[in-house]
Amino acid sequence: MKTLALILAGGRGSRLDMLSEHRAKPSVPFAGKYRLIDFVLSNCVNSGIYNVGVLTQYLPLSLNDHIGIGKPWDLDRKYGGITILQPHTGKEGGWFKGTAHAIYQNISFLRSQDADYILVLSGDHLYKMNYDKMVEEHIDRNADLTIAAQRVPKEDASRFGILNTDKTGKITEFLEKPDNPPDNLASMGIYVFTNDALIKSLNRYCSEEKSDFGHHVIPPMIKNSNVYSYEYEGYWRDVGTLESFWKTNLSLTDTIPELNLYDKEWRIHTKSVEKPPVKFGPNSSSKNSLISNGAIVNGIVENSVISPGVYIEENVVIRNSVIFNDARIKRNTIIDKVIIDKEVEIGENCHIGFGDNMSPNQEKPELLSNGLNIIAKRAIIPNNVQIGRNCRIMSYVRPKDFDKKNIESGQTIG
């Protein structure tokens, strides 16, 4: 059998706010040295799938640069390998208008690969799965479509597509993000299609209007085809919000994290940044933290994730934070519960994450209400600034944008 993997990697990820302002969501850094898309790409090659198409759209430059010709994942192959599929003009071209529509626009590529089974994946979920086992179960059941599913907390079920199944595992109903979910068996956004069934369904249910799998393709296939669930009990996270992204990063600092990055039998591959080893100064310390290559630590780091090239000066204290590549934190500064994007510079004697006032962010209360601050790419924060909780500091902010040194909780600067 021949399986083709198609990775949907064109989403903006608006609930990640400023983290996806300059990059597609699958390109967002994670766990210090990785990008979100590294996990699904590694799952493919670890499952023996070496024919992969990546569908991009929103701000693809960072993602394209990261993937390149696929060498870190052994996908730089003469036959098969990795193919970047971008929106195009011309016959049947145009912007992608939904998940199913993106694949519909690339149906000529689909036909050219002559695959027996099509694996459709999201490029921004965190998990380790052997897709080969799912494909085998799909074949054994003579299914047209198999949907990977997992039980989620009932209070979160409204964020997912919810499945109802009979005793054989055949799906009888699919509800896309229902307000009052009848069950908590959630679609993981991982689909195995028999090739002919996918092409037939795309031609039948897709149009030039917006077309998603959850709304337009899966419901009629449940009525007219053999559609089964594949229940997966391993680790899986959709880091679609700032809070879940922050929590999932910090969970990797646990003594035995649920997501094991050190498993030699299931390696997570990435395009590594060529930087020297980590360096610790004479008065530095670190505990319960991930420190990536090229970081220089002269202060104290606790329960945090530090990416490549971060420079932490003397008498700095960093707690419960995630700091992206090449940020610089100057002396005598305290960082508490903050996500700091790439190449940010924070001045001396600052306190970011100050006090107990948990007022939600005034512009984005639905995104920031748990005390977490976010500082976007290449912002520069001047000396002696105090920032409360649930604050947003926009990208490319400069010292002149701070008309006062005390930024109260819930504020946005920029």
C-alpha positions in Angstrom: 0.0 0.0 0.0 1.1 3.6 -0.7 0.2 6.4 1.7 0.4 10.1 1.0 0.4 12.6 3.9 -1.1 16.0 3.4 -0.3 18.5 6.2 -2.6 21.5 6.6 -0.1 24.2 7.6 -1.7 27.4 6.3 -3.6 28.6 9.4 -3.0 31.8 11.2 -3.9 30.7 14.7 -5.5 33.9 15.8 -6.0 32.7 19.4 -2.2 32.7 19.7 -2.5 36.4 19.2 0.9 38.1 18.5 2.8 34.8 18.4 1.4 34.2 15.0 1.5 37.8 13.9 4.6 37.3 11.8 4.4 33.5 11.1 2.0 30.7 10.4 0.9 28.8 13.5 2.8 25.6 12.6 5.9 27.7 12.5 5.6 28.9 16.1 8.6 27.9 18.2 8.0 25.3 20.9 10.1 23.6 23.6 13.1 25.8 23.0 14.6 24.3 19.8 11.5 23.0 17.9 8.6 24.4 15.8 5.1 23.0 16.1 5.2 21.4 12.7 8.2 19.3 13.7 6.0 16.9 15.5 3.7 15.9 12.7 6.6 15.7 10.2 8.5 13.5 12.6 5.4 11.3 13.1 5.3 10.8 9.3 8.9 9.6 8.9 8.8 7.6 12.1 5.7 5.9 10.7 7.5 5.1 7.5 5.6 7.7 5.4 8.1 9.6 3.1 5.7 11.1 0.7 4.4 14.4 2.3 2.7 17.5 0.9 2.6 20.6 3.1 -0.2 23.1 2.3 0.8 26.6 3.2 -0.9 30.0 2.9 -0.7 32.5 5.7 2.8 34.1 6.1 4.6 31.1 4.7 8.2 32.5 4.6 9.2 31.4 8.1 7.7 27.9 7.6 9.2 27.4 4.1 12.6 28.4 5.4 12.3 26.0 8.3 11.2 23.0 6.2 13.5 23.7 3.2 13.9 20.5 1.2 13.1 18.4 4.2 16.6 17.2 5.0 16.2 17.1 8.9 13.4 14.7 8.5 15.1 12.6 5.7 12.5 13.9 3.2 15.0 15.3 0.7 14.4 12.4 -1.7 14.4 11.9 -5.4 11.1 10.0 -5.3 8.5 11.1 -2.9 9.9 13.4 -0.2 8.4 16.7 0.7 6.4 19.1 -1.5 5.3 22.6 -0.5 1.8 23.3 -1.9 0.9 27.0 -2.0 -2.1 28.8 -3.4 -1.7 29.6 -7.1 -3.4 31.4 -9.9 -4.6 29.9 -13.1 -6.9 26.9 -13.7 -8.8 26.0 -10.5 -6.4 28.2 -8.5 -6.9 30.9 -5.9 -6.8 31.3 -2.1 -7.6 28.3 0.1 -11.1 28.8 1.6 -11.1 26.1 4.2 -9.4 22.8 5.1 -11.2 20.7 2.5 -11.0 23.4 -0.1 -7.2 23.6 0.3 -6.9 19.9 -0.7 -9.6 20.4 -3.4 -7.4 23.1 -5.0 -4.5 20.6 -5.1 -6.5 17.6 -6.5 -4.2 17.4 -9.5 -1.3 16.8 -7.2 -3.4 14.2 -5.3 -4.1 12.3 -8.5 -0.4 12.5 -9.7 0.8 10.7 -6.6 -1.2 7.5 -7.3 -1.5 6.8 -3.5 -3.9 4.2 -2.1 -4.6 6.1 1.1 -4.5 9.8 2.0 -3.5 10.9 5.5 -4.8 14.4 6.2 -3.1 16.1 9.2 -3.0 19.4 11.1 0.4 21.0 11.2 0.0 22.5 14.7 -0.8 19.7 17.1 1.5 18.1 19.6 1.6 14.3 19.8 3.5 11.2 18.9 1.5 8.7 16.8 2.3 5.7 14.6 0.0 6.5 11.6 0.7 3.1 10.1 -1.4 1.4 12.8 -4.3 3.8 12.0 -4.0 3.1 8.3 -4.0 -0.7 8.9 -7.2 -0.4 11.0 -8.8 1.7 8.2 -8.0 -1.1 5.7 -9.2 -3.9 8.0 -12.6 -2.2 8.3 -12.9 -1.4 4.6 -13.5 2.2 5.6 -13.8 5.2 3.3 -12.8 7.5 6.0 -11.3 7.0 9.5 -11.1 9.8 12.0 -8.7 9.7 14.9 -10.5 10.6 18.2 -9.8 11.1 21.8 -11.8 11.7 25.0 -11.4 15.3 26.2 -12.5 17.0 29.4 -16.3 17.6 29.1 -15.8 21.3 29.9 -13.5 21.6 26.8 -15.7 19.5 24.4 -17.3 22.5 22.8 -13.9 23.5 21.3 -13.8 20.3 19.2 -15.7 18.3 16.6 -17.6 15.7 18.6 -18.3 12.2 17.4 -21.0 9.7 18.2 -20.3 6.0 17.4 -22.0 2.7 17.5 -20.6 -0.4 19.2 -18.4 -1.3 16.1 -16.8 2.2 16.1 -18.8 3.3 13.1 -19.5 7.1 13.3 -23.2 7.9 13.4 -23.0 11.6 14.0 -20.5 14.4 13.8 -21.1 17.8 15.5 -18.6 20.6 14.7 -17.9 22.6 17.9 -21.4 22.2 19.4 -22.6 24.6 22.1 -23.9 21.8 24.2 -21.8 18.7 23.3 -23.7 15.4 23.8 -20.5 13.5 24.4 -16.7 14.2 24.8 -15.2 12.0 22.1 -13.4 14.6 20.1 -12.0 14.6 16.6 -8.2 15.0 16.6 -8.2 16.5 13.1 -6.4 13.4 11.8 -8.1 11.7 8.9 -7.3 8.6 6.7 -9.2 8.6 3.4 -9.3 5.9 0.8 -8.0 7.8 -2.2 -11.0 7.3 -4.5 -13.4 8.2 -1.6 -11.6 11.4 -0.9 -11.5 12.6 -4.6 -15.2 11.7 -5.0 -16.1 13.5 -1.8 -14.1 16.6 -2.7 -15.7 16.8 -6.2 -19.2 16.2 -4.7 -19.1 18.4 -1.6 -16.5 21.2 -2.3 -17.1 24.3 -4.1 -15.4 27.6 -4.8 -17.0 28.9 -1.6 -15.5 28.2 1.9 -15.4 24.4 2.4 -14.2 22.7 5.6 -14.0 19.0 6.4 -15.9 19.4 9.7 -18.8 21.4 8.2 -19.1 20.3 4.6 -17.4 16.9 3.9 -17.5 14.7 7.0 -21.3 15.0 7.8 -22.5 13.8 4.3 -19.8 11.1 4.2 -21.2 9.7 7.5 -24.6 9.4 5.9 -23.4 7.9 2.6 -20.1 6.1 3.3 -18.3 3.9 5.7 -16.8 6.3 8.3 -15.1 4.9 11.5 -13.3 6.3 14.5 -9.8 5.4 15.7 -9.6 6.0 19.4 -6.1 7.2 20.4 -5.2 7.1 24.1 -1.7 8.6 23.9 -0.6 12.2 24.5 -2.2 14.8 22.3 -2.5 18.6 22.7 -4.0 21.3 20.6 -2.0 24.4 21.7 -4.5 26.8 20.1 -4.6 29.4 22.9 -1.9 31.4 24.7 -2.7 29.7 28.0 -2.5 26.1 26.6 0.7 27.0 24.7 2.3 28.3 27.9 1.1 25.4 30.0 2.2 22.8 27.5 5.7 24.3 27.2 6.2 24.4 31.0 4.8 20.9 31.4 8.0 19.7 29.7 10.0 20.8 32.7 8.2 18.2 34.9 10.5 15.4 36.3 8.7 12.9 34.0 6.9 14.9 31.3 3.9 13.4 29.5 5.4 14.4 26.2 8.8 12.6 26.2 11.3 14.4 23.9 14.0 12.0 24.9 12.6 8.8 23.4 15.3 7.3 21.2 12.7 5.1 19.5 10.6 8.1 18.4 12.8 11.1 17.8 11.5 14.5 17.1 13.6 16.0 14.2 14.0 19.7 13.5 16.2 22.1 11.6 18.8 22.8 14.3 20.2 26.3 14.9 24.0 26.2 14.7 25.0 27.8 18.0 27.7 27.0 20.7 27.0 25.1 23.9 25.0 26.6 26.8 27.1 28.8 29.1 26.4 29.4 32.8 28.1 32.3 34.7 29.6 32.0 38.1 26.5 33.2 40.0 23.9 31.6 37.9 21.5 28.7 38.6 18.8 26.8 36.8 16.2 24.3 38.0 13.2 22.6 36.4 14.0 24.3 33.1 14.9 23.6 29.4 17.9 25.6 28.3 18.7 25.4 24.6 22.0 25.7 22.7 23.7 29.1 22.5 22.0 30.5 25.6 24.1 32.4 28.1 22.8 32.4 31.6 24.2 34.7 34.3 21.1 34.9 36.4 18.5 32.5 37.9 16.1 30.5 35.8 13.3 28.5 37.3 10.5 26.4 35.7 11.1 28.0 32.3 11.9 27.2 28.7 14.8 29.1 27.2 15.4 29.0 23.4 18.6 29.2 21.5 20.7 32.3 21.7 18.9 33.9 24.7 21.3 36.1 26.8 20.4 36.5 30.5 22.5 39.1 32.3 23.6 39.2 36.0 21.0 39.3 38.8 18.1 38.4 36.5 15.4 36.2 37.8 13.2 34.3 35.3 10.3 32.2 36.6 7.4 30.3 34.8 8.3 31.8 31.4 8.9 30.9 27.8 11.5 32.9 26.0 12.1 32.6 22.2 15.4 32.8 20.3 17.9 35.5 20.7 16.0 37.6 23.3 18.2 39.6 25.8 17.2 40.2 29.4 19.4 42.9 31.0 20.7 43.0 34.6 18.5 43.2 37.7 15.3 42.3 35.9 12.5 40.0 37.1 10.5 38.0 34.6 7.5 36.1 36.0 4.9 34.2 33.8 5.7 35.8 30.5 6.0 34.6 26.8 8.7 36.5 25.1 9.1 36.3 21.4 12.2 36.4 19.3 14.9 39.1 19.5 13.1 41.0 22.3 15.3 43.3 24.5 14.2 44.0 28.0 16.1 46.8 29.9 17.7 46.9 33.3 15.8 47.0 36.6 12.5 45.9 35.0 9.8 43.8 36.6 7.6 42.0 34.0 4.7 40.1 35.7 4.3 42.4 38.7 1.7 42.2 41.5 -1.5 40.4 42.1 -3.9 42.4 40.0 -5.4 39.9 37.6 -7.5 42.3 35.5 -8.1 40.7 32.1 -6.5 42.4 29.1 -8.8 45.2 28.0 -8.4 44.5 24.2 -8.3 40.7 24.3 -10.0 39.5 27.6 -10.8 36.2 26.0 -7.1 35.5 25.4 -5.4 36.9 28.6 -7.0 36.6 32.0 -4.8 34.2 33.9 -1.9 36.5 34.7 0.2 35.7 31.6 2.0 38.5 29.8 3.0 38.4 26.1 5.8 40.4 24.5 5.9 40.2 20.7 8.8 40.0 18.3 11.7 42.5 18.4 10.1 44.7 21.0 12.4 46.8 23.1 11.4 47.6 26.7 13.4 50.5 28.3 15.0 50.4 31.8 13.1 50.6 35.0 9.7 49.6 33.6 7.2 47.7 35.7 4.5 45.7 33.9 1.5 44.1 35.7 -0.5 41.0 34.5 -2.4 40.1 31.4 -0.5 42.7 29.3 0.3 42.7 25.6 3.4 44.4 24.3 3.2 44.6 20.5 6.0 43.8 18.1 8.6 46.4 17.3 7.6 48.6 20.3 10.4 51.1 21.2 11.2 53.0 24.4 9.4 56.1 23.1 6.2 54.1 23.2 6.3 53.9 27.0 5.0 57.2 28.3 5.1 55.9 31.8 7.2 53.4 33.7 4.3 51.6 35.5 2.1 49.6 33.0 -1.0 48.4 34.9 -2.5 45.0 34.5 -4.7 44.5 31.4 -2.9 47.1 29.2 -1.7 46.8 25.6 1.4 48.8 24.5 1.9 49.5 20.8 
